[in-house]
Amino acid sequence: MKKTHEKMHVLIVDDHDAVRQALGMLLNLEKDIRVVGDAKDGEEAVERAEKLSPDVIVMDLALPRMDGLEAARIIKTNDPKVKIIVLSVHDEGANAKRAIEAGVERWISKNLSPDKLIEAIREIGH
């Protein structure tokens, strides 16, 4: 992927304000990551992804107005280069197949350490 900027641009999508803010603060501490925006629901995620052109989107599945998998499907249709990480309290289970079909690259449990999320962003974002 050819970059026009030094840092990986990340969009955070979660319906909980505290989660978005905490992830934003955590990721912005990294020298090679810049949070370019956030969204509180699936529809807003689609709009922000189109406007901000992030390299990576970290997105919850359980979102109001449009769930994360539907938002991922639309985002990937609009920009196939963007990489999407699902960040969920649920195990992959039955949603794994649907996530792959929607174009999601990685599934991270909210129970894992923040280092695992940062590692996943770096792996798929480069």
TORDO-352676 format. One record per atom (N, C-alpha, C, O): residue in three letters; x, y, z. Coordinates in steps of 0.1 Angstrom, whole numbers, plus 5000, padded with zeros to 4 digits. Layout:
BEGIN
ALAXYZ
...
END
This chain:
BEGIN
MET500849885000
MET500050005000
MET500950125000
MET501750145009
LYS500750214990
LYS501550334990
LYS500950434999
LYS499750464998
LYS501750495008
LYS501250595017
LYS501650735013
LYS502750755007
THR500850825016
THR501150965013
THR501451035027
THR501551155027
HIS501450955037
HIS501751015051
HIS502550915058
HIS502550795055
GLU503350965068
GLU504250885076
GLU503550795086
GLU503850675087
LYS502550845092
LYS501850765103
LYS500650685096
LYS500050735087
MET500350575103
MET499150505099
MET497950575104
MET497850615116
HIS496950605096
HIS495750675100
HIS494650575104
HIS494350485096
VAL494150595116
VAL493250505122
VAL491950575125
VAL491850685130
LEU490750505122
LEU489450555125
LEU488950455136
LEU488950335134
ILE488450505147
ILE487850425158
ILE486350435157
ILE485750535157
VAL485650315158
VAL484250305157
VAL483750225169
VAL483950105169
ASP483050285178
ASP482450225190
ASP481350305195
ASP481450435195
ASP480250245200
ASP479150325204
ASP479250375219
ASP478450455224
HIS480350345225
HIS480650395239
HIS481750505238
HIS482850475234
ASP481350625243
ASP482250735243
ASP483550705250
ASP484650735245
ALA483450635262
ALA484650615269
ALA485650515262
ALA486850535262
VAL485150425255
VAL485950325247
VAL486650405236
VAL487850395234
ARG485950485228
ARG486550565217
ARG487650655223
ARG488650665217
GLN487350725234
GLN488350815239
GLN489550745245
GLN490650785242
ALA489350635252
ALA490450555257
ALA491350505246
ALA492550505246
LEU490650445235
LEU491450395224
LEU492250505217
LEU493350485213
GLY491550615215
GLY492250725209
GLY493450775216
GLY494450795210
MET493350785229
MET494550825237
MET495650725236
MET496750755235
LEU495250595238
LEU496250485237
LEU496950485224
LEU498150485223
LEU496250495213
LEU496850485199
LEU497650605196
LEU498650595189
ASN497150725200
ASN497950845197
ASN499250855204
ASN500050935201
LEU499450765214
LEU500750765221
LEU501850695212
LEU503050705215
GLU501350615203
GLU502350545194
GLU502850635183
GLU502150715177
LYS504150625181
LYS504850715171
LYS504350695157
LYS504450795149
ASP503950575154
ASP503650545140
ASP502150545137
ASP501650495126
ILE501250585147
ILE499850575145
ILE499250715148
ILE499650775158
ARG498250755140
ARG497550875143
ARG496050845141
ARG495550805131
VAL495250875152
VAL493850855151
VAL493350985144
VAL493451095148
VAL492650955132
VAL492151075124
VAL490651105127
VAL490151205122
GLY490051015135
GLY488651035138
GLY487950925145
GLY488650815147
ASP486750945148
ASP485950835154
ASP484550845150
ASP484050945144
ALA483750735153
ALA482350735149
ALA481650655160
ALA482250555166
LYS480350685162
LYS479550625173
LYS478650515168
LYS477950445176
ASP478450505154
ASP477550405149
ASP477950365135
ASP478950425129
GLY477350265129
GLY477750215116
GLY477550315105
GLY478450325096
GLU476450395105
GLU476250495094
GLU477350605095
GLU477850645085
GLU477650645107
GLU478650745108
GLU480050695104
GLU480850765099
ALA480250565107
ALA481550505103
ALA481750505088
ALA482750535083
VAL480650475081
VAL480750475066
VAL481050615061
VAL481850635052
GLU480350715067
GLU480550855063
GLU481950905066
GLU482650965058
ARG482450875078
ARG483750915082
ARG484850845074
ARG485850905071
ALA484650715072
ALA485650645064
ALA485850705050
ALA486950715045
GLU484750745044
GLU484750805031
GLU485450945031
GLU486250975022
LYS485151015041
LYS485751155043
LYS487251155047
LYS488051225042
LEU487551065056
LEU488951065062
LEU489950975056
LEU491150985058
SER489450875048
SER490350775041
SER491450715051
SER492650725048
PRO490950655061
PRO491950595071
PRO492650465064
PRO492050415055
ASP493750435070
ASP494450315066
ASP493850195073
ASP493650085067
VAL493450215085
VAL492950105094
VAL491650155101
VAL491650275106
ILE490650075102
ILE489450105110
ILE489349995121
ILE489349875119
VAL489250045134
VAL489049955145
VAL487549975149
VAL487150085153
MET486749865147
MET485349885148
MET484649775156
MET484949655155
ASP483749815165
ASP482949725173
ASP481849665163
ASP481549725153
LEU481349555167
LEU480249485159
LEU478849545162
LEU478049575154
ALA478649555175
ALA477349595180
ALA477249745180
ALA477549805190
LEU476749795169
LEU476549935168
LEU475149975165
LEU474449895158
PRO474650095169
PRO473350135166
PRO473250185151
PRO474250205144
ARG472050185146
ARG471750235132
ARG472150145121
ARG471450115111
MET473450085122
MET473949995113
MET475049915120
MET475949975125
ASP474949775120
ASP475949705127
ASP477249705120
ASP477449745109
GLY478349665127
GLY479649675123
GLY479949595110
GLY480749635102
LEU479349485109
LEU479549405097
LEU478949465084
LEU479649465074
GLU477749525085
GLU477249595074
GLU478049715070
GLU478249745059
ALA478449785081
ALA479349905078
ALA480649865072
ALA481049925062
ALA481249755076
ALA482449705070
ALA482249665056
ALA483049705047
ARG481149605052
ARG480849565039
ARG480849685030
ARG481349685019
ILE480149795034
ILE479949915026
ILE481349985025
ILE481650035014
ILE482049995036
ILE483350065036
ILE484249995026
ILE484950065019
LYS484349865027
LYS485249785018
LYS484849795004
LYS485749794995
THR483549805001
THR483049834987
THR483549964982
THR483949974971
ASN483450064991
ASN483850204987
ASN485350214986
ASN485850294978
ASP486150144995
ASP487550154995
ASP488150024999
ASP488449995010
PRO488449934989
PRO488949804992
PRO490349804999
PRO490749705004
LYS491049914998
LYS492449915004
LYS492349935019
LYS493349895026
VAL491349985025
VAL491250005039
VAL491149875046
VAL490549775042
LYS491849865058
LYS491949745066
LYS491049755078
LYS491049865084
ILE490249655081
ILE489349665092
ILE489549555102
ILE489749435099
ILE489649605115
ILE489849515126
ILE488549525134
ILE488049635138
VAL487949405137
VAL486749405146
VAL487249395160
VAL488049305163
LEU486749485168
LEU487149485183
LEU485849455190
LEU484949535190
SER485649335195
SER484449285201
SER484549215214
SER485549155217
VAL483449215222
VAL483449145234
VAL483048995231
VAL483248905240
HIS482548975219
HIS482148835215
HIS483248765209
HIS484148825202
ASP483348635211
ASP484248545204
ASP483848545189
ASP482748575185
GLU484848505181
GLU484548505166
GLU483348415163
GLU482448465157
GLY483348295167
GLY482248205166
GLY481448215153
GLY482048215142
ALA480148235154
ALA479248235142
ALA479448355133
ALA479248355121
ASN479948465139
ASN480148585132
ASN481448585123
ASN481548675115
ALA482348495126
ALA483648495118
ALA483448485103
ALA484048555096
LYS482548395099
LYS482348375085
LYS481748505079
LYS482148545068
ARG480748565086
ARG480148685081
ARG481148795081
ARG481148885072
ALA482048805090
ALA483048905091
ALA484048895079
ALA484348995073
ILE484448775076
ILE485348745064
ILE484648795052
ILE485248855043
GLU483348755050
GLU482648795038
GLU482448945037
GLU482348995026
ALA482449015048
ALA482349155048
ALA483649225046
ALA483749345043
GLY484749145046
GLY486049205043
GLY486949235055
GLY487949305053
VAL486549195067
VAL487249225079
VAL488549135078
VAL488549025075
GLU489649205082
GLU490949145082
GLU491349075095
GLU492048975095
ARG490849125106
ARG491249075119
ARG490149085129
ARG489349185128
TRP490148995138
TRP489148995149
TRP489848995162
TRP490648905165
ILE489649105170
ILE490349115183
ILE489349125194
ILE488349195193
SER489549045205
SER488649045216
SER489049165225
SER490149205226
LYS487949235230
LYS488149345239
LYS488849295252
LYS489349385260
ASN488949165254
ASN489549115266
ASN491049105265
ASN491749085275
LEU491649115253
LEU493049105251
LEU493749235255
LEU493149335256
SER495049225256
SER495849345261
SER495849445249
SER495749415238
PRO495949575253
PRO496149685243
PRO497249655234
PRO497249695222
ASP498349595238
ASP499549565230
ASP499149475218
ASP499649495207
LYS498149385220
LYS497749295209
LYS496949375198
LYS497149355186
LEU496249475202
LEU495549565193
LEU496549645185
LEU496449655173
ILE497449705192
ILE498549785185
ILE499349695175
ILE499649745164
GLU499649575180
GLU500349485171
GLU499549455158
GLU500149445147
ALA498249425160
ALA497449395149
ALA497349515139
ALA497349495127
ILE497149635144
ILE497149755136
ILE498349765128
ILE498349785116
ARG499549745134
ARG500749755127
ARG500949645116
ARG501349665105
GLU500449525120
GLU500549405110
GLU499749435098
GLU500249405086
ILE498549475099
ILE497649485087
ILE497849625081
ILE497449645069
GLY498349725088
GLY498449855083
GLY499649885074
GLY499649985067
HIS500649795075
HIS501849815067
HIS501849735054
HIS502749735047
END
